[in-house]
Amino acid sequence: MNYKVVVHREPKGGYWAEVPALPGCVSEGDTLDELQVNVREAMAGYLEVLREEGRQPEDIQVLEIGL
């Protein structure tokens, strides 16, 4: 399954990301490549905990809207 990830640049360097469909699932990295690895790991852990608890991810939709 694919999830949308929102990436934020840190003013002092590096990046952090959040996964809107997985509330509270965030990660960080010094580079975009490192962030990608770290956020995948965070997502896998988040989903594993949900499975262990017999729960499913929330049904959240993320829209991309242009102006």
N, CA, C and O atoms as CSV, one atom per row, in Angstrom:
chain,resi,resn,atom,element,x,y,z
A,1,MET,N,N,0.841,-1.172,0.000
A,1,MET,CA,C,0.000,0.000,0.000
A,1,MET,C,C,0.894,1.245,0.000
A,1,MET,O,O,1.947,1.258,0.637
A,2,ASN,N,N,0.479,2.262,-0.699
A,2,ASN,CA,C,1.218,3.513,-0.750
A,2,ASN,C,C,0.546,4.563,0.120
A,2,ASN,O,O,-0.681,4.619,0.205
A,3,TYR,N,N,1.348,5.386,0.758
A,3,TYR,CA,C,0.860,6.469,1.602
A,3,TYR,C,C,1.497,7.776,1.173
A,3,TYR,O,O,2.659,7.802,0.765
A,4,LYS,N,N,0.746,8.855,1.262
A,4,LYS,CA,C,1.287,10.191,1.012
A,4,LYS,C,C,2.112,10.598,2.227
A,4,LYS,O,O,1.716,10.363,3.368
A,5,VAL,N,N,3.254,11.207,1.968
A,5,VAL,CA,C,4.139,11.680,3.030
A,5,VAL,C,C,4.392,13.162,2.791
A,5,VAL,O,O,4.745,13.564,1.682
A,6,VAL,N,N,4.213,13.967,3.823
A,6,VAL,CA,C,4.468,15.399,3.733
A,6,VAL,C,C,5.866,15.654,4.295
A,6,VAL,O,O,6.158,15.331,5.446
A,7,VAL,N,N,6.714,16.236,3.462
A,7,VAL,CA,C,8.107,16.482,3.843
A,7,VAL,C,C,8.290,17.963,4.155
A,7,VAL,O,O,7.849,18.834,3.405
A,8,HIS,N,N,8.947,18.223,5.275
A,8,HIS,CA,C,9.225,19.591,5.709
A,8,HIS,C,C,10.734,19.772,5.803
A,8,HIS,O,O,11.447,18.892,6.285
A,9,ARG,N,N,11.211,20.918,5.341
A,9,ARG,CA,C,12.637,21.243,5.466
A,9,ARG,C,C,12.836,21.957,6.801
A,9,ARG,O,O,12.083,22.864,7.154
A,10,GLU,N,N,13.847,21.537,7.523
A,10,GLU,CA,C,14.192,22.176,8.796
A,10,GLU,C,C,15.068,23.405,8.526
A,10,GLU,O,O,16.031,23.313,7.764
A,11,PRO,N,N,14.755,24.537,9.130
A,11,PRO,CA,C,15.565,25.743,8.901
A,11,PRO,C,C,17.052,25.558,9.233
A,11,PRO,O,O,17.905,26.173,8.592
A,12,LYS,N,N,17.365,24.738,10.204
A,12,LYS,CA,C,18.763,24.533,10.611
A,12,LYS,C,C,19.412,23.358,9.882
A,12,LYS,O,O,20.543,22.982,10.191
A,13,GLY,N,N,18.704,22.783,8.920
A,13,GLY,CA,C,19.240,21.667,8.135
A,13,GLY,C,C,18.478,20.386,8.381
A,13,GLY,O,O,17.958,20.156,9.473
A,14,GLY,N,N,18.417,19.565,7.369
A,14,GLY,CA,C,17.712,18.298,7.472
A,14,GLY,C,C,16.241,18.431,7.136
A,14,GLY,O,O,15.769,19.484,6.708
A,15,TYR,N,N,15.538,17.343,7.339
A,15,TYR,CA,C,14.128,17.254,6.970
A,15,TYR,C,C,13.373,16.450,8.027
A,15,TYR,O,O,13.953,15.654,8.765
A,16,TRP,N,N,12.079,16.682,8.072
A,16,TRP,CA,C,11.209,15.804,8.846
A,16,TRP,C,C,9.964,15.556,8.018
A,16,TRP,O,O,9.614,16.360,7.154
A,17,ALA,N,N,9.298,14.443,8.280
A,17,ALA,CA,C,8.131,14.056,7.490
A,17,ALA,C,C,7.028,13.545,8.396
A,17,ALA,O,O,7.271,13.027,9.486
A,18,GLU,N,N,5.806,13.708,7.907
A,18,GLU,CA,C,4.629,13.183,8.596
A,18,GLU,C,C,3.780,12.417,7.586
A,18,GLU,O,O,3.785,12.713,6.391
A,19,VAL,N,N,3.056,11.434,8.095
A,19,VAL,CA,C,2.199,10.604,7.251
A,19,VAL,C,C,0.760,10.872,7.693
A,19,VAL,O,O,0.314,10.311,8.694
A,20,PRO,N,N,0.022,11.725,6.962
A,20,PRO,CA,C,-1.324,12.115,7.405
A,20,PRO,C,C,-2.272,10.938,7.669
A,20,PRO,O,O,-3.102,11.005,8.576
A,21,ALA,N,N,-2.154,9.879,6.893
A,21,ALA,CA,C,-3.044,8.729,7.075
A,21,ALA,C,C,-2.685,7.887,8.300
A,21,ALA,O,O,-3.446,7.008,8.705
A,22,LEU,N,N,-1.517,8.168,8.885
A,22,LEU,CA,C,-1.068,7.450,10.080
A,22,LEU,C,C,-0.760,8.497,11.154
A,22,LEU,O,O,0.407,8.805,11.397
A,23,PRO,N,N,-1.778,9.038,11.787
A,23,PRO,CA,C,-1.590,10.145,12.743
A,23,PRO,C,C,-0.523,9.834,13.796
A,23,PRO,O,O,-0.553,8.797,14.459
A,24,GLY,N,N,0.410,10.767,13.923
A,24,GLY,CA,C,1.494,10.592,14.879
A,24,GLY,C,C,2.714,9.910,14.303
A,24,GLY,O,O,3.739,9.809,14.978
A,25,CYS,N,N,2.628,9.440,13.071
A,25,CYS,CA,C,3.757,8.776,12.427
A,25,CYS,C,C,4.623,9.849,11.784
A,25,CYS,O,O,4.255,10.427,10.761
A,26,VAL,N,N,5.775,10.110,12.390
A,26,VAL,CA,C,6.712,11.123,11.903
A,26,VAL,C,C,8.123,10.548,11.943
A,26,VAL,O,O,8.399,9.584,12.657
A,27,SER,N,N,9.003,11.157,11.169
A,27,SER,CA,C,10.404,10.761,11.189
A,27,SER,C,C,11.238,11.931,10.692
A,27,SER,O,O,10.704,12.947,10.247
A,28,GLU,N,N,12.559,11.774,10.774
A,28,GLU,CA,C,13.452,12.845,10.335
A,28,GLU,C,C,14.692,12.255,9.695
A,28,GLU,O,O,14.970,11.063,9.824
A,29,GLY,N,N,15.430,13.106,9.004
A,29,GLY,CA,C,16.682,12.687,8.391
A,29,GLY,C,C,17.492,13.883,7.959
A,29,GLY,O,O,16.945,14.956,7.706
A,30,ASP,N,N,18.789,13.703,7.873
A,30,ASP,CA,C,19.675,14.787,7.448
A,30,ASP,C,C,19.560,15.056,5.950
A,30,ASP,O,O,19.741,16.187,5.500
A,31,THR,N,N,19.259,14.009,5.181
A,31,THR,CA,C,19.095,14.137,3.731
A,31,THR,C,C,17.745,13.551,3.345
A,31,THR,O,O,17.114,12.853,4.139
A,32,LEU,N,N,17.306,13.836,2.130
A,32,LEU,CA,C,16.046,13.250,1.671
A,32,LEU,C,C,16.136,11.735,1.572
A,32,LEU,O,O,15.165,11.034,1.858
A,33,ASP,N,N,17.299,11.224,1.166
A,33,ASP,CA,C,17.470,9.763,1.099
A,33,ASP,C,C,17.369,9.138,2.483
A,33,ASP,O,O,16.708,8.114,2.658
A,34,GLU,N,N,18.016,9.744,3.457
A,34,GLU,CA,C,17.949,9.236,4.829
A,34,GLU,C,C,16.533,9.347,5.371
A,34,GLU,O,O,16.050,8.440,6.050
A,35,LEU,N,N,15.872,10.447,5.074
A,35,LEU,CA,C,14.484,10.623,5.514
A,35,LEU,C,C,13.596,9.528,4.950
A,35,LEU,O,O,12.758,8.978,5.663
A,36,GLN,N,N,13.775,9.211,3.679
A,36,GLN,CA,C,12.953,8.189,3.036
A,36,GLN,C,C,13.119,6.835,3.732
A,36,GLN,O,O,12.135,6.136,3.975
A,37,VAL,N,N,14.344,6.471,4.048
A,37,VAL,CA,C,14.599,5.213,4.755
A,37,VAL,C,C,13.950,5.256,6.138
A,37,VAL,O,O,13.291,4.301,6.550
A,38,ASN,N,N,14.137,6.358,6.847
A,38,ASN,CA,C,13.621,6.475,8.215
A,38,ASN,C,C,12.101,6.490,8.265
A,38,ASN,O,O,11.506,5.875,9.149
A,39,VAL,N,N,11.466,7.183,7.329
A,39,VAL,CA,C,10.003,7.249,7.363
A,39,VAL,C,C,9.397,5.900,6.981
A,39,VAL,O,O,8.348,5.526,7.505
A,40,ARG,N,N,10.038,5.173,6.082
A,40,ARG,CA,C,9.555,3.811,5.759
A,40,ARG,C,C,9.617,2.919,6.999
A,40,ARG,O,O,8.699,2.143,7.265
A,41,GLU,N,N,10.695,3.039,7.742
A,41,GLU,CA,C,10.844,2.251,8.965
A,41,GLU,C,C,9.774,2.642,9.989
A,41,GLU,O,O,9.188,1.778,10.642
A,42,ALA,N,N,9.523,3.941,10.126
A,42,ALA,CA,C,8.497,4.415,11.063
A,42,ALA,C,C,7.113,3.914,10.645
A,42,ALA,O,O,6.320,3.491,11.485
A,43,MET,N,N,6.832,3.964,9.353
A,43,MET,CA,C,5.532,3.494,8.862
A,43,MET,C,C,5.359,1.993,9.110
A,43,MET,O,O,4.297,1.549,9.546
A,44,ALA,N,N,6.398,1.223,8.833
A,44,ALA,CA,C,6.323,-0.227,9.042
A,44,ALA,C,C,6.070,-0.538,10.512
A,44,ALA,O,O,5.258,-1.406,10.832
A,45,GLY,N,N,6.757,0.164,11.406
A,45,GLY,CA,C,6.543,-0.041,12.838
A,45,GLY,C,C,5.145,0.341,13.265
A,45,GLY,O,O,4.516,-0.373,14.046
A,46,TYR,N,N,4.655,1.452,12.766
A,46,TYR,CA,C,3.306,1.925,13.077
A,46,TYR,C,C,2.268,0.886,12.652
A,46,TYR,O,O,1.381,0.525,13.426
A,47,LEU,N,N,2.394,0.412,11.406
A,47,LEU,CA,C,1.433,-0.564,10.889
A,47,LEU,C,C,1.530,-1.898,11.620
A,47,LEU,O,O,0.515,-2.569,11.810
A,48,GLU,N,N,2.730,-2.293,12.035
A,48,GLU,CA,C,2.891,-3.524,12.802
A,48,GLU,C,C,2.163,-3.442,14.136
A,48,GLU,O,O,1.505,-4.400,14.541
A,49,VAL,N,N,2.272,-2.319,14.816
A,49,VAL,CA,C,1.567,-2.133,16.089
A,49,VAL,C,C,0.059,-2.201,15.871
A,49,VAL,O,O,-0.653,-2.830,16.654
A,50,LEU,N,N,-0.435,-1.556,14.811
A,50,LEU,CA,C,-1.870,-1.636,14.524
A,50,LEU,C,C,-2.297,-3.085,14.321
A,50,LEU,O,O,-3.314,-3.517,14.864
A,51,ARG,N,N,-1.515,-3.844,13.533
A,51,ARG,CA,C,-1.851,-5.260,13.289
A,51,ARG,C,C,-1.871,-6.048,14.597
A,51,ARG,O,O,-2.777,-6.849,14.828
A,52,GLU,N,N,-0.871,-5.821,15.450
A,52,GLU,CA,C,-0.804,-6.526,16.728
A,52,GLU,C,C,-2.010,-6.220,17.601
A,52,GLU,O,O,-2.467,-7.066,18.370
A,53,GLU,N,N,-2.524,-4.989,17.472
A,53,GLU,CA,C,-3.687,-4.575,18.264
A,53,GLU,C,C,-5.006,-4.889,17.572
A,53,GLU,O,O,-6.073,-4.585,18.105
A,54,GLY,N,N,-4.942,-5.496,16.387
A,54,GLY,CA,C,-6.152,-5.852,15.648
A,54,GLY,C,C,-6.871,-4.649,15.065
A,54,GLY,O,O,-8.080,-4.697,14.841
A,55,ARG,N,N,-6.137,-3.569,14.816
A,55,ARG,CA,C,-6.751,-2.358,14.267
A,55,ARG,C,C,-6.283,-2.132,12.835
A,55,ARG,O,O,-5.310,-2.732,12.379
A,56,GLN,N,N,-6.986,-1.265,12.148
A,56,GLN,CA,C,-6.657,-0.873,10.779
A,56,GLN,C,C,-6.289,0.611,10.762
A,56,GLN,O,O,-6.718,1.362,11.638
A,57,PRO,N,N,-5.497,1.041,9.771
A,57,PRO,CA,C,-5.224,2.474,9.642
A,57,PRO,C,C,-6.524,3.239,9.431
A,57,PRO,O,O,-7.475,2.711,8.854
A,58,GLU,N,N,-6.562,4.472,9.895
A,58,GLU,CA,C,-7.746,5.308,9.710
A,58,GLU,C,C,-7.944,5.574,8.226
A,58,GLU,O,O,-6.981,5.619,7.460
A,59,ASP,N,N,-9.203,5.750,7.825
A,59,ASP,CA,C,-9.520,6.032,6.430
A,59,ASP,C,C,-9.482,7.548,6.221
A,59,ASP,O,O,-10.502,8.232,6.316
A,60,ILE,N,N,-8.271,8.056,5.933
A,60,ILE,CA,C,-8.059,9.478,5.742
A,60,ILE,C,C,-7.672,9.698,4.297
A,60,ILE,O,O,-6.850,8.961,3.751
A,61,GLN,N,N,-8.257,10.705,3.672
A,61,GLN,CA,C,-7.902,11.046,2.312
A,61,GLN,C,C,-7.096,12.323,2.288
A,61,GLN,O,O,-7.389,13.269,3.019
A,62,VAL,N,N,-6.084,12.348,1.449
A,62,VAL,CA,C,-5.250,13.535,1.281
A,62,VAL,C,C,-5.484,14.035,-0.135
A,62,VAL,O,O,-5.287,13.296,-1.100
A,63,LEU,N,N,-5.900,15.275,-0.262
A,63,LEU,CA,C,-6.151,15.855,-1.571
A,63,LEU,C,C,-5.001,16.774,-1.955
A,63,LEU,O,O,-4.390,17.418,-1.102
A,64,GLU,N,N,-4.721,16.824,-3.235
A,64,GLU,CA,C,-3.752,17.771,-3.764
A,64,GLU,C,C,-4.541,18.795,-4.564
A,64,GLU,O,O,-5.156,18.459,-5.576
A,65,ILE,N,N,-4.524,20.039,-4.113
A,65,ILE,CA,C,-5.354,21.079,-4.719
A,65,ILE,C,C,-4.452,22.222,-5.188
A,65,ILE,O,O,-3.682,22.779,-4.406
A,66,GLY,N,N,-4.554,22.553,-6.442
A,66,GLY,CA,C,-3.763,23.645,-6.985
A,66,GLY,C,C,-4.535,24.953,-6.949
A,66,GLY,O,O,-5.766,24.961,-6.912
A,67,LEU,N,N,-3.814,26.037,-6.958
A,67,LEU,CA,C,-4.421,27.369,-7.012
A,67,LEU,C,C,-4.054,28.064,-8.303
A,67,LEU,O,O,-4.472,29.199,-8.533
